[in-house]
């Protein structure tokens, strides 16, 4: 059994220290001979950063993600 529980926003635009840490959950459900099963689960930690001008960015565990555009 897999359970992810959240008591707040996915990404919060608040500067308080208690609001800048979070995580992004991901999982894969696969059809197996015994039925559907969760075959992969992960939680990617992230930190919300505030910059001058009111811009917020999410810094992931492997470093900040850059736009590919």
C-alpha angles and dihedrals in degrees: 000000000000122000128179115185128193131184097181147028121312091235117010123207093208127115098211112118092236090058102050100075123077145129142234116225124209133178142171124222115202134185108242131176086265094051132265115344138174101250099174133025131175141167117209111202116223138183124208113223126199121212132190112280093040099281117150124198133184115230110202127209092263094049134280115326115236125213111252092211 
